Amino acid sequence: MDVVLKEKITGAAAWRGQDLANDSAWIAQLTEQDIASLDFALGEVKKRGLTFPFFTAADFPVDGSLSKKLQGISDELENGRGFLLLRGLPVHRYSDEEISILYYGIGLHMGLPVSQNPKGEMIGVVTNVGDLNNKNTRVYETNAYLPYHTDLSDVVGLLGVRKAKSGGLSSLVSAAAVYNEILEKYPHYLGLFYRPMYFAHLGEELPSLSPIFSFHQGKLSCRYLRQYLELGHEIRGVPLSNVEVEALDIFDSIIHDENIRLDMMLEPGDIQFANNYAVMHSRSNFEDFQELELRRRLLRLWLKMPNTRTLAPDFPGRNGIPARVAEAA
């Protein structure tokens, strides 16, 4: 059963943006040896006549040094800060298909990639092609501001391929740091964040219950996207109370605090990995190019991790959106 944590969280997971802004410890660099290993693995996949995503980790062999680096990243995501930026993949050297093979191959050596939509797509293309006037358009397909949220997987990866004309800043927030702020300044609201609320999860017919915070077996986990919370309660016909709205307003004010959040620009070849139970992510709005081939482009990967935490029964794991055979055909 969940326990309400009444002490501040210490350690690497409780980072604050102001303390990391001038620190590069959260950035790992791909070496020339790493890139050579990736190129060899790419060649092996192509030599075997395989294409994305129809290959395994065994089909994409990397050397011991890179394998150790990727395992270290996986450990940092679960037991450290909860995020890491892997820098230096020379995306300009590869075709779109080759980039997908490389990115998916990296993911296979960390965890299990999972489906991101009913079509069964294993890599999501984050680019400005959606219609803001269509309510079915997902925000990541537009150039609009993307509110802080967690995704439906243990870990999310974002690979930068092209930047926007201007804007499009990525932002991360530690769930533990937000928790500490609430505990210090608004302790009387804390219980509300442990109370199950209706989330309108993609891939589910009806909104299901989950708390925002869960403390289980010594680890704090978080699930958040206010838009889906409000929509979930609307669909279920259970309006949010005034005190719940006030609590969510407080939560939002904290995650937007410039001292709490960490902003960064994802450069081409950067891969940002984040643990969805430990870190919330966002993106600022941006101005894009008119030409489709020049527009901002990121690739998103959702991973189910072998080293992930044990979650409480009332905080169910979400690993992907089940593919529907009819739609995937």
Summary of the structure (lengths in Angstrom):
residues: 329
radius of gyration: 19.7
end to end distance: 41.6
largest distance: 61.2
contacts: 1034
relative contact order: 0.23
helix: 33%
strand: 22%
